[in-house]
Structures are given as C-alpha cells and as structure tokens.
Amino acid sequence: MRGRRRFLTGASTLAGLTLLAQNRAALALDTATDYQLIIVGAGTAGIPAAIFAAARGARVLMIDAAPDIGGTLHLSTGQMSAAGTRLQAQLGIKDSAQLHYDDVMRISKNSADPQLVRLAVDHAADTFDWLMDKGFRPLPDHPVLGQGHEPYSERRYYWAANGGRDILAVLRAELAPHLASGRVDLLLGTPVTALLTDDAGSVEAVRVQAGDRERVFRARHVLLSCGGYVSNPELFEQLSGVRDYGDNGYAYSQGAGIKLGVAVGGFVRGRENYLSNFGSILADDQFPAKVFARFQVIPQLRAPWEIFVNVRGERFIREDEPSFDRREVALLPQPDLRFWVIFDDEIFANAPPGVIGFSRDEMRDAFDVHSWFQKADSLEALAKQAGIDAAGLRATVEEYNRAVATGRDRFGRRHLPRPIAKGPFYAIRHQGHSTTSTVGLAVDEQLRVIRARDEPIRNLHAAGELLGAGQLMGQSFVGGMMVTPAMTFGRLLGQRLPL
Ligand SMILES: Cc1cc2nc3c(=O)[nH]c(=O)nc-3n(C[C@H](O)[C@H](O)[C@H](O)COP(=O)(O)OP(=O)(O)OC[C@H]3O[C@@H](n4cnc5c(N)ncnc54)[C@H](O)[C@@H]3O)c2cc1C
C-alpha cells in the first residue's frame, strides 16, 4: 500500500527557487498502465534513453511538450566529441578517453565537474560508434581538432552535413520499432507539469497537461531530460545572472526540468560558469533578439583591420587574439556584454568585408537600414550616434594609431595594417549572448537528482542540458560537450537503470 500522495507543482513562480508543495490528494490516477520508466522530454538525451531501455524489454512512456520529438537537435549544429572511436582507429588516430578528459579539463581551466566529464568521455566512443552503426555519417574530412571553440589536442570532433538533424534522423529510425511494438508509448504536445512523490519523498508519478485535462502516470523511474532554460528570459536572468539577449534556442527550452526537480527537493548549481559567446549583430534591441549577422572575429579566418571597443570607448583585447576562450572571457566583464567594431573609410575600402556572407556593398547598405550599423564624418559624431563615450573613443583611436605607427601595441596585437584616420568612420555594434543554459540541476555520478546534502531523490534521474552546460564544460565552451554527453547519459540510463 502506497503512502498518501503528495503533488509538488512546477507551475508556480521560481522566485528564490523555492516551490511550494501543493496538496492535491483528490486528483485520481488516470492510467491503467504502470511504466518502468517515464522520460520527460523526447530530445537529445531522452530518445536514446527510450531506445536502450526498450531494448532491455522495459515499458517506457516518453512525454514531450512539443508536437514532435527531437528537441534542440532540430536547431543544434550537432558537433560531437568522442575519443577512441572506430572511425579514429580506421584513420590511424591514436586517442583515448583519458586524453579527451585531460583536454576538457585543460580547456575548462578545471572548472568542469570532473565526475560528470569522466562519465561522459569514458562512454562517448560507444555512443558515437553506435550512431555510426545505425547510419550516421560525419563530414568526409572528420574528425577535426575544432571549430568555433578552443581546439582539442587530437582529432575527435565530428558533425554531419545537416547538423543535429542528421543525428535526429538516426534516433528517429531507431525509436520507430519500439513505438511500433508498444514498448515505448509517446505523448506529444503534453507538458509534464509536476512530479508526484510519496511520503518518503520518492518520485512515483508525473502529472501532465493533456489538452484541457490533467493526467497522472506512474513509473518506477522518472528521467528528466527536458532541456535547458535558454528560451525563458525571466528564468535565464534569474539563473544565469545576465540578461537573455539572443533568441536562438529551442522554443520548448523553458526550464521545466529545473522547476520540476527543485519542487521535489533538488537544487541548482553552476552560475559561476556563465560564459557568453563573443557576440553577434542582433536584429534589434527587443531582447531576446534573433541574430541578424556575424562579424568574422576569428583571426585565423580573417585578420582584423578594425578595433573593438566597449561602451567607454576602450579596447579590451588584442583583436587578433587567437584563443576563442580568451576572447570570450575578455568580453565577460564588458558592460552589457557589448562592444563595437570600429573602422574608417580606408579600412572599409581595402579590408576583406568583415560581416560574414556580406559583400562590401551589402555591408554599405546595412548602414542605411540597421541601427547597430553607424556611420559618421567624425569620431565624436560616431560615438554619439552609437552610444559610446566620445572622449574614450578618441583617446583609444589615437593610442591605436600610435601602435600602428610604432608596431608596438599595448594589448600585444600583431596585425596592425592601417590607422583609423580618414572619415567617414564606422561602428558596428555586437552583443554577447547564449545558446545554452549554464546552470543545472545537481546530480550525482549515477545521474540521480540530489538534495543539497548529496542525498539522491529516489527514482529521479536527469540528463542533458538540464544538468547545466557548465557541468560538462565549466566556464568555457568545449567542443561537442553538450550533444555527446546528453546522448551518452540518456543511453547509459536506458542501459543501466534497474528496471
Ligand atoms: C543553435 C544551437 C547549436 C548548438 N550546437 C551544439 C553543438 O554543435 N554541439 C553541442 O555539443 N551542443 C550544441 N548545442 C547544445 C545542444 O544541442 C543541447 O545542449 C542539447 O541538444 C540538449 O539536449 P537535451 O536532451 O538536454 O534537450 P532537448 O534536446 O532540447 O530535449 C528536451 C525536450 O524536452 C521537451 N520539454 C521541455 N519541457 C517539457 C515539459 N514540461 N514536459 C515534457 N517535455 C518537455 C522539449 O520539447 C524537448 O523536446 C547547440 C544548441 C543550440 C541551440
């Protein structure tokens, strides 16, 4: 005989991350079927969990708020990292999970969670080999050392022509027979709104909103794999501690898993790991805003002719800094994660166009239509229009021009092709923003959601971005360390949970 059921709602406000328990003993269980595993979120982590649990004969219920499975894989670049794979062996690449681990800890400056990183890298190759066995095909020259993030020391970084959608195609095909056999039931368009615990605090059921009805499903284990909070601006600011500037996450990444987990005694961690990307030109000031364009700030792809200044008109980095991580870390203390790319007419006429995918003429046109592109005859007028401190900008440009003349830059910049001297002058505003959620629900090395005293909440597990990007990458962006761990942790839970 079970104890009296207690409902803990995830729907109330998250103020202070304390959610009040709501007694709803009157709500009857609305299902005849008990499941061995309920998976909340049919995305990157959730689908592998369903596939591997069903392969062991488990009865699984997978529930998703969205009208389709796949989650962030619909948008993700799908870059994965795995060491010791068969593909590497075929290519004669000598690599190991230990080297992968060492690289993640080096790149993250030891700020990633060692236990979770170990679990992820030790099992990444099996995840990747399984995907390959099931038809996944990375780009022909892969694996590579890196792209867009600090490079690895060995070639263990892979993705496919259609990014995350190519991974999803494999997962979809592997899930299909389990749906057909009835081992996995799938509920779409059905947000999970609460976890139901018994008197001892063990999770025993989930409540869902199915149209205008609430339903409850019971299971031996519940896996929260419902993603991050990157599309919930209020929660983003509360948890990550900065404004949510960019609108580029999956719409259903609303932080539901954090609310659900905290409501039954879990807690969040990792705020200190927040890191923004190095900035994009966003569509407008209505934040969160879509990306309008990106300037090529990677010096290995285009040596900079311009300078970067913050709102005070000050430079904050050598613009040809080769390290992705050092660039991103340098942006972090700048007011509002904002900077302007400054140049003059001579640079505009002679440098390769800096806005990615734009010709020089297209760039010129942007100064007439987009408020983040400003042009003026003097530096003072430019500063005023752009919202930068004019005296600061003037002093910075004078100092930079002396560096160009002497070949000696205070920041150590080496590429000093021209002074910024001849009007009109130009400023293109950039905004740092995020595509992932830094903070996450605390789990132990078995991926059990834990209370503050390290004590697991019985029957409740979590995987994916819900754990917080910072747990696997620390205060850094480490290539492939979200998609691969999400799939790996889902797979391991599907294989290992005592069902
Ligand atoms: C543009 C972009 C590019 C990226 N590129 C990379 C990359 O190249 N490499 C990398 O490692 N990482 C990358 N990431 C991050 C990575 O893709 C994600 O962290 C990862 O896919 C998240 O997996 P997940 O299983 O945690 O969540 P998801 O895959 O988002 O799945 C969560 C699921 O839960 C569902 N859900 C939400 N709330 C509820 C609820 N209340 N009830 C039921 N279901 C719910 C959602 O609808 C969704 O289907 C990228 C992210 C973005 C946005």
The ligand as an SDF file (V2000), in Angstrom:
LIG
                    3D

 53 58  0  0  0  0  0  0  0  0999 V2000
   21.7310   26.6210  -32.1650 C   0  0  0  0  0  0  0  0  0  0  0  0
   22.3730   25.6100  -31.2540 C   0  0  0  0  0  0  0  0  0  0  0  0
   23.5260   24.9620  -31.6540 C   0  0  0  0  0  0  0  0  0  0  0  0
   24.1240   24.0290  -30.8140 C   0  0  0  0  0  0  0  0  0  0  0  0
   25.2240   23.3660  -31.2540 N   0  0  0  0  0  0  0  0  0  0  0  0
   25.7990   22.4350  -30.4570 C   0  0  0  0  0  0  0  0  0  0  0  0
   26.8890   21.6620  -30.9200 C   0  0  0  0  0  0  0  0  0  0  0  0
   27.3130   21.7850  -32.0590 O   0  0  0  0  0  0  0  0  0  0  0  0
   27.4490   20.7520  -30.0740 N   0  0  0  0  0  0  0  0  0  0  0  0
   26.9980   20.5630  -28.7940 C   0  0  0  0  0  0  0  0  0  0  0  0
   27.5460   19.7410  -28.0750 O   0  0  0  0  0  0  0  0  0  0  0  0
   25.9290   21.2680  -28.3400 N   0  0  0  0  0  0  0  0  0  0  0  0
   25.3160   22.1690  -29.1410 C   0  0  0  0  0  0  0  0  0  0  0  0
   24.2180   22.8410  -28.7070 N   0  0  0  0  0  0  0  0  0  0  0  0
   23.6310   22.4350  -27.4300 C   0  0  0  0  0  0  0  0  0  0  0  0
   22.9640   21.0790  -27.5440 C   0  0  0  0  0  0  0  0  0  0  0  0
   22.3730   20.9280  -28.8150 O   0  0  0  0  0  0  0  0  0  0  0  0
   21.9160   20.9180  -26.4610 C   0  0  0  0  0  0  0  0  0  0  0  0
   22.5020   21.1620  -25.2020 O   0  0  0  0  0  0  0  0  0  0  0  0
   21.3120   19.5190  -26.4280 C   0  0  0  0  0  0  0  0  0  0  0  0
   20.8260   19.1750  -27.7130 O   0  0  0  0  0  0  0  0  0  0  0  0
   20.1850   19.4870  -25.4080 C   0  0  0  0  0  0  0  0  0  0  0  0
   19.7290   18.1810  -25.2810 O   0  0  0  0  0  0  0  0  0  0  0  0
   18.6060   17.8600  -24.1920 P   0  0  0  0  0  0  0  0  0  0  0  0
   18.2200   16.4380  -24.3890 O   0  0  0  0  0  0  0  0  0  0  0  0
   19.0440   18.2920  -22.8670 O   0  0  0  0  0  0  0  0  0  0  0  0
   17.3980   18.8110  -24.5810 O   0  0  0  0  0  0  0  0  0  0  0  0
   16.4980   18.8210  -25.8860 P   0  0  0  0  0  0  0  0  0  0  0  0
   17.1490   18.0980  -26.9890 O   0  0  0  0  0  0  0  0  0  0  0  0
   16.1050   20.2170  -26.1080 O   0  0  0  0  0  0  0  0  0  0  0  0
   15.2260   17.9620  -25.4570 O   0  0  0  0  0  0  0  0  0  0  0  0
   14.3760   18.4200  -24.4310 C   0  0  0  0  0  0  0  0  0  0  0  0
   12.9600   18.0370  -24.7890 C   0  0  0  0  0  0  0  0  0  0  0  0
   12.1410   18.2730  -23.6410 O   0  0  0  0  0  0  0  0  0  0  0  0
   10.8940   18.7950  -24.0890 C   0  0  0  0  0  0  0  0  0  0  0  0
   10.2490   19.5010  -22.9680 N   0  0  0  0  0  0  0  0  0  0  0  0
   10.5160   20.7170  -22.4560 C   0  0  0  0  0  0  0  0  0  0  0  0
    9.6930   20.9750  -21.4330 N   0  0  0  0  0  0  0  0  0  0  0  0
    8.9010   19.8880  -21.2640 C   0  0  0  0  0  0  0  0  0  0  0  0
    7.8650   19.5430  -20.3560 C   0  0  0  0  0  0  0  0  0  0  0  0
    7.4590   20.3630  -19.3740 N   0  0  0  0  0  0  0  0  0  0  0  0
    7.2580   18.3400  -20.4870 N   0  0  0  0  0  0  0  0  0  0  0  0
    7.6290   17.4780  -21.4760 C   0  0  0  0  0  0  0  0  0  0  0  0
    8.6070   17.7680  -22.3740 N   0  0  0  0  0  0  0  0  0  0  0  0
    9.2450   18.9420  -22.2460 C   0  0  0  0  0  0  0  0  0  0  0  0
   11.2640   19.6950  -25.2580 C   0  0  0  0  0  0  0  0  0  0  0  0
   10.1700   19.9190  -26.0990 O   0  0  0  0  0  0  0  0  0  0  0  0
   12.3870   18.8740  -25.9170 C   0  0  0  0  0  0  0  0  0  0  0  0
   11.8820   18.0310  -26.9360 O   0  0  0  0  0  0  0  0  0  0  0  0
   23.5820   23.7630  -29.5350 C   0  0  0  0  0  0  0  0  0  0  0  0
   22.4230   24.4190  -29.1290 C   0  0  0  0  0  0  0  0  0  0  0  0
   21.8090   25.3240  -29.9880 C   0  0  0  0  0  0  0  0  0  0  0  0
   20.5340   25.9820  -29.5540 C   0  0  0  0  0  0  0  0  0  0  0  0
  1  2  1  0
  2  3  1  0
  2 52  2  0
  3  4  2  0
  4  5  1  0
  4 50  1  0
  5  6  2  0
  6  7  1  0
  6 13  1  0
  7  8  2  0
  7  9  1  0
  9 10  1  0
 10 11  2  0
 10 12  1  0
 12 13  2  0
 13 14  1  0
 14 15  1  0
 14 50  1  0
 15 16  1  0
 16 17  1  0
 16 18  1  0
 18 19  1  0
 18 20  1  0
 20 21  1  0
 20 22  1  0
 22 23  1  0
 23 24  1  0
 24 25  2  0
 24 26  1  0
 24 27  1  0
 27 28  1  0
 28 29  2  0
 28 30  1  0
 28 31  1  0
 31 32  1  0
 32 33  1  0
 33 34  1  0
 33 48  1  0
 34 35  1  0
 35 36  1  0
 35 46  1  0
 36 37  1  0
 36 45  1  0
 37 38  2  0
 38 39  1  0
 39 40  1  0
 39 45  2  0
 40 41  1  0
 40 42  2  0
 42 43  1  0
 43 44  2  0
 44 45  1  0
 46 47  1  0
 46 48  1  0
 48 49  1  0
 50 51  2  0
 51 52  1  0
 52 53  1  0
M  END
$$$$
